[in-house]
Amino acid sequence: MADIDTLLARRAKLLGAKAPLFYDRPLHIVRGEGVWLYDADGRRYLDAYNNVPVVGHCHPEVVDALARQAATLNVHTRYLHETILDYGERLVAKFDASLSMVMFVCTGSEANDQALRIARTHTGKQGMVVTNLTYHGNTTAVDAVSPLFYGRDVINPEVRSIPYPDRYRAPPGLEGRALTDHYLAALERAIASLEESGVGFAGLLLCSIFANEGLPDVPADFMPRALELTHRAGGLFIADEVQAGFGRTGRMWGHEIMGVVPDIVTLGKPMGNGHPIAAVVTRAELLEEFRERVFFFNTFAGNPVSCAVAAKVLDILERDRLMENAKRVGDHLRAGLARLAAKHAIIGDVRGQGLWVGIELVGDRVAKTPAASEAQRVVNEMKARGVLMGRIGEFDNVLKIRPPLPIGTAEADFLLDTLDGVLAAL
Ligand SMILES: Cc1ncc(COP(=O)(O)O)c(C=O)c1O
């Protein structure tokens, strides 16, 4: 087995020195099973990071469904096939009745790209509003609505960014309805600016749980009021469920928790448990209008293998009650973290829903000084002790936990004990 330095050198030469990698000392993973990953030395790690393998790494039934369909037929969707219809009908049935049609793609970026096209085709306008710390993907159009890696301001005549809503780091003195008013005023200004510039307002694109923004604690009335404002201004509301979807929050979709029915929803990551399948779900009139005016075909999207895989993921989610498990184990984790917060002053805030957990580390609980270098040390030290997690947020000081959904309380306790030890040794 090649050593890590040899792999790093080959990788840098081939993919570029800046091709992203995790950890100060990157991991060489060779096998996965359930919630566990194994490195080349046979060491196992609890995977508390990866949201894609939603039913667990290398789930044997998913592998079997993939292999069987791959051995029977794989072809694009310009022939008739039941699998796409069976799966698609099952999928849209999991949404509000108004969201009755689906368009398949292969990645979350493509899903958002098509969502932008649908919104722009429908409204005849180009302008989009997003948050100042979001990421929605990597196509040219979607990159323009993804300021996360470019600093805080979008430099694009067709895009305006607004501050992401956050109760923990809210402007001093603002709470309740006044806090939401504050965030919505920024949305109003952004819409007005797009209209005044002549670009016009096509829609608002938000991740349902603001995952890339650091999973902030969002005022409960923010989303419903943002949706109302968007509609009043003639725009469409797009919910990016690429991270939030498929049960992770304890509900099937993050927008259910946020109390809205979007016009367009985009799906990806966990949909195929690692197999590249993604989708746009929307209202019939929006998709029919789009199909009427734009020719859309995607060679790989919705093929029988992808749909067989995605259908098996739904089977397992339902049969094994993984949404309930996400809620139960997520609550268990947050309760344990609250106990750790009583011991470790560096824990400034614990938040999230289901198996989406954010832990904000601060140097001082009153001043809320971000403890970014400590967060980096914690992530690396957790890895050294056999637990994988990430970090995110405006100041890179929020520990990010989002394990495969079959995680049990015993594994959650292992995470908590390990974190307790790592924080004590900081
Ligand atoms: C919220 C969100 N939307 C979209 C994407 C893009 O998905 P993909 O990498 O499959 O293109 C990502 C990827 O991280 C994401 O976090």
The ligand as an ORCA input file, in Angstrom:
! r2SCAN-3c Opt
* xyz 0 1
  C     -26.059     23.210      0.100
  C     -25.344     22.646     -1.093
  N     -25.908     22.742     -2.306
  C     -25.315     22.244     -3.404
  C     -24.084     21.646     -3.345
  C     -23.426     21.141     -4.592
  O     -23.564     19.755     -4.715
  P     -22.580     18.917     -5.645
  O     -21.220     18.940     -5.042
  O     -23.197     17.531     -5.689
  O     -22.592     19.545     -7.001
  C     -23.449     21.527     -2.111
  C     -22.127     20.847     -2.002
  O     -21.440     20.885     -1.027
  C     -24.095     22.040     -0.963
  O     -23.520     21.984      0.249
*
